[in-house]
Amino acid sequence: MRKGLVVQKYGGSSVANVQRIQNVAKRVVGYRRRGLDLVVVVSALGDTTDELIALANQINSSPSEREMDMLLSTGEQISVALLAMAIHKLGFEAISFTGTQVGILTDSSHTRARIIKINTQKVLEALRSGKIVIVAGFQGVTSEWDITTLGRGGSDLTAVALAKELGADSCEIYTDVDGIYTTDPRIEPKAKKIKEITYDEMLEMASLGAQVMQARSIEVAKKFNVPIHVRSSFNNNPGTMIIKEAERMEDVLVSGITLNKNEVKFTVCDVPDRSGVAARIFRELSSFGVNVDMIVQNVSHIRQTDISFTVSRNEALRAAKFTKKVARNVGSGEVIEDNDIARVSIVGVGMKSHAGVAAAMFEALAKNKINIEMISTSDISISCIIKKKFGEIAVRALHGKFNLAK
Amino acid sequence: MRKGLVVQKYGGSSVANVQRIQNVAKRVVGYRRRGLDLVVVVSALGDTTDELIALANQINSSPSEREMDMLLSTGEQISVALLAMAIHKLGFEAISFTGTQVGILTDSSHTRARIIKINTQKVLEALRSGKIVIVAGFQGVTSEWDITTLGRGGSDLTAVALAKELGADSCEIYTDVDGIYTTDPRIEPKAKKIKEITYDEMLEMASLGAQVMQARSIEVAKKFNVPIHVRSSFNNNPGTMIIKEAERMEDVLVSGITLNKNEVKFTVCDVPDRSGVAARIFRELSSFGVNVDMIVQNVSHIRQTDISFTVSRNEALRAAKFTKKVARNVGSGEVIEDNDIARVSIVGVGMKSHAGVAAAMFEALAKNKINIEMISTSDISISCIIKKKFGEIAVRALHGKFNLAK
C-alpha cells in the first residue's frame, strides 16, 4: 500500500563525513520503515566542490565550462554511491543515479544549465521495485549527452523539480540549521524559527542574503506550487514550511530581517543629467557580467547628478574597472568606492497592505543613531544601506521594533 | 591531411599531480603539432581509486558492486576533465568523454565488466572537428545505462579496444617505467630493455608477476593484432613493442625472467591415492573463489600422495581455511602452509623448439646451491619455487646464464 512519496535533499554539510552519511542513511531508513516511498537527492561531500574548483584553477585559470561540469559532477556521484552503500548496510534496498541516468535533461548552458524536462521512468521503475532512489543533485545532461551542472544551489533545484515531476507529497530540504529564522540567531539570540513563510518572502530573503536556500529553486517551487520543508539533518525538530500562502493566526507585517555585509557601494559623481546616461552605465556593466544589486540616483542639481549602486564584494574589482571606464566615456566625475557598508532589510508580505512600515523601520534606525545612506524598496521588502559597524545593532533594533521575538 | 591516429594511455602515476597532468598535456600537444589525430585514455589520479575503495569500506565492508562502480568511475572522470583543461591551456582543442558518453558498452558484471562493443561515433565526430579526444579509462556502461568498471588494468583494456575499433596506427601505453625489461632492474642492474616481445611472451610474463600490463588487455591486443608500445611518460626513450611475432636478428631462447614473492605454498599431506580426490580439492577451492597458481602432485607411494599448490598471498587466508576443511573431508593428513617461498620463472617463445632450456635453468640454480621445491612448465615458460631468500640470487644467476645482458 502506497503511503506517499517524499523527496528529501541533503546538503554537503549533512554528508560531510562517513558518520554523517551513516546518519542520513538512518534517517532515510526511518522514513522507509513508516512505509513511505523515498527519492533522496544528495550534494557533494562537504567541501569537495570547492576542492575540485581549486584543482581546476591550478591547471587553467579559465577552465572550459563543459570540462568544469565534467569535473564537478563527480562530487555528487561519489555521495550517491556512498549513501546507497550505507543504506544497504542497514539492510534496505537502494539504488543511486547520476543526473544523466535519471534523465535530467537540461539546456547546454554549462555551469548554470536550466532543466528542460525530467524523464522519471527510471526513478519510477526503481520505486515500484521497492528501492530507495538516490539521485545526484546539481547535475543534468544535454540532448548531446554532455554533463551539465545547475549552478549554486543546484541540488535544491534537483529536489524541487523531481518533487514536482513525481507529484511527491512533500519535498524536504535538509541543512545544518533548524529552518528559516526571523533573523540570523548569531546576531540576535532572540531570533525565532519561522513556522511558515511564503515563496515570495523566502525569495526576497534569499536575494537579500539569507543563505539557507537559493532563489532559483524557490522560484520553481513557487511556479509549480511545491511545498518545501526546510529542516535540520542533525535533529528531528520540525523546520520551516515554504508555501504559497501562510495561514497565520494574525497578520504579520514583517517576517524576517536580513543583513548583508558582502556588498560594496559605488558612487559615480557629477553624472551629466541627460537621458540615457544611467542606461549606458548599467548596460556596460551588465555586458561585462557585473550584477548590480541596489541602484539609487540622488536628487539632481545643476544638470548633474550622482548615481550610486551596490555590487557583491566578489564583483567589486571588475565593477570598479568598468565603472571608471564608462564614467570617463560619459563625462562624469570621480567614482567613489565604499567598502564600509552593510545592507539591512526587512521582509514581509504583510507590508504590502500596511502603511507606516517604512517609517517604523527608519524610526528604529534613527533611535539608534544609525544614519541611512541609501534606501531601496520592493513590494515586500525595504532595504537600507548603513555603515558596516552598525549592521548588527540595526538587526537587533528592527527585530525588537517589529516584535519578531514574540 | 590525415597523418595517422594514435591511441595513448596514461596510467595513474603519469597523472598523479597537477605538474604531471601538465606534462602529459605537453606530450599530447607535441604529437598534435606533428599532425596526428589523438585519442588519449587516462586513469584516475595517483592513488584516487585506492582512497575511494577505503572510503567505501568504512561505510560498508561488502559494498554493492554496482555502487562501487558508480563510486570508482569518478576517478577517471576527474582525470579526463583536468587533462582537457590542461590541453586547452596550451591553446589546443580537446574534449573529454566518460565511458558512458563514448559508448563503451559492457555486460553487467560490475567491477569486472567485459566490453561488448564500442560506439565510435562520438569519438570520430570529435576527431573530425579537429579535437584531441580524451577518454576515461577503466569504465563502461551497460545497455541499462548502469556504469561499470573493467577491473584491474582496465584502462589498458580501454586503450587497446579503442585502438582496435578506431583502426589506430599505434597504441601507446605510458607508464612510470621505460618499457619491458629482461628482468626487474632493481634486482639485476644489468637488466636490459626488451625492444620487441610477442603477445604470448608478454602474457606469460604478466601472469608470472611482471606488473607493467595486465594479461587481459594483452589478450585482446593479441586477438585483434593491435601492436602496443609500452613506454615512459617521463622521457622520450623508445620503449618496448608488444607484437605478434618479434623480428629478431637471431633466435632468442629466453626473453625475460620474473620473480614473484607474493605466493604462498600449501601442501596437503597423505592424500588418499584415489581418482577424483585432487579434483575435489581444487573444485572446492574454486567454488570459494580461490585462484590456484601452480599445482604439483608428488610421486605417490603406498596409496597415498602429497599435493602442493600455490596461491597469491591475499588469498592465503581463505585458501588455508577451505583447504583444511576439504582435507578433512577426503581423509587426508595435515595441511602445511609455507610463506617462505619465491617463484622464479624464465619466459621465451624460443624455448618451444629448443631442448635443454630447462636443464640450463636447473644447472644455474644448482650451481648457486639453490634447492628447487616445485617445478612447473608451460609452452613458453618454466617456473621454479625456491626459498624466498634465494629469489634475487636466482634472478641474477639466470640472467647471466641466458646472456640477457648482452
Boltz contact constraints between the chains, C-beta under 6 A:
constraints:
  - contact:
      token1: [A, 18]
      token2: [B, 58]
      max_distance: 6.0
  - contact:
      token1: [A, 18]
      token2: [B, 59]
      max_distance: 6.0
  - contact:
      token1: [A, 56]
      token2: [B, 85]
      max_distance: 6.0
  - contact:
      token1: [A, 58]
      token2: [B, 18]
      max_distance: 6.0
  - contact:
      token1: [A, 59]
      token2: [B, 18]
      max_distance: 6.0
  - contact:
      token1: [A, 59]
      token2: [B, 82]
      max_distance: 6.0
  - contact:
      token1: [A, 59]
      token2: [B, 85]
      max_distance: 6.0
  - contact:
      token1: [A, 59]
      token2: [B, 86]
      max_distance: 6.0
  - contact:
      token1: [A, 60]
      token2: [B, 85]
      max_distance: 6.0
  - contact:
      token1: [A, 60]
      token2: [B, 88]
      max_distance: 6.0
  - contact:
      token1: [A, 60]
      token2: [B, 89]
      max_distance: 6.0
  - contact:
      token1: [A, 63]
      token2: [B, 85]
      max_distance: 6.0
  - contact:
      token1: [A, 64]
      token2: [B, 88]
      max_distance: 6.0
  - contact:
      token1: [A, 67]
      token2: [B, 81]
      max_distance: 6.0
  - contact:
      token1: [A, 67]
      token2: [B, 84]
      max_distance: 6.0
  - contact:
      token1: [A, 67]
      token2: [B, 85]
      max_distance: 6.0
  - contact:
      token1: [A, 70]
      token2: [B, 81]
      max_distance: 6.0
  - contact:
      token1: [A, 70]
      token2: [B, 96]
      max_distance: 6.0
  - contact:
      token1: [A, 71]
      token2: [B, 81]
      max_distance: 6.0
  - contact:
      token1: [A, 74]
      token2: [B, 74]
      max_distance: 6.0
  - contact:
      token1: [A, 74]
      token2: [B, 77]
      max_distance: 6.0
  - contact:
      token1: [A, 74]
      token2: [B, 78]
      max_distance: 6.0
  - contact:
      token1: [A, 77]
      token2: [B, 74]
      max_distance: 6.0
  - contact:
      token1: [A, 78]
      token2: [B, 74]
      max_distance: 6.0
  - contact:
      token1: [A, 81]
      token2: [B, 67]
      max_distance: 6.0
  - contact:
      token1: [A, 81]
      token2: [B, 70]
      max_distance: 6.0
  - contact:
      token1: [A, 81]
      token2: [B, 71]
      max_distance: 6.0
  - contact:
      token1: [A, 82]
      token2: [B, 59]
      max_distance: 6.0
  - contact:
      token1: [A, 84]
      token2: [B, 67]
      max_distance: 6.0
  - contact:
      token1: [A, 85]
      token2: [B, 56]
      max_distance: 6.0
  - contact:
      token1: [A, 85]
      token2: [B, 59]
      max_distance: 6.0
  - contact:
      token1: [A, 85]
      token2: [B, 60]
      max_distance: 6.0
  - contact:
      token1: [A, 85]
      token2: [B, 63]
      max_distance: 6.0
  - contact:
      token1: [A, 85]
      token2: [B, 67]
      max_distance: 6.0
  - contact:
      token1: [A, 86]
      token2: [B, 59]
      max_distance: 6.0
  - contact:
      token1: [A, 88]
      token2: [B, 60]
      max_distance: 6.0
  - contact:
      token1: [A, 88]
      token2: [B, 64]
      max_distance: 6.0
  - contact:
      token1: [A, 89]
      token2: [B, 60]
      max_distance: 6.0
  - contact:
      token1: [A, 96]
      token2: [B, 70]
      max_distance: 6.0
  - contact:
      token1: [A, 101]
      token2: [B, 145]
      max_distance: 6.0
  - contact:
      token1: [A, 145]
      token2: [B, 101]
      max_distance: 6.0
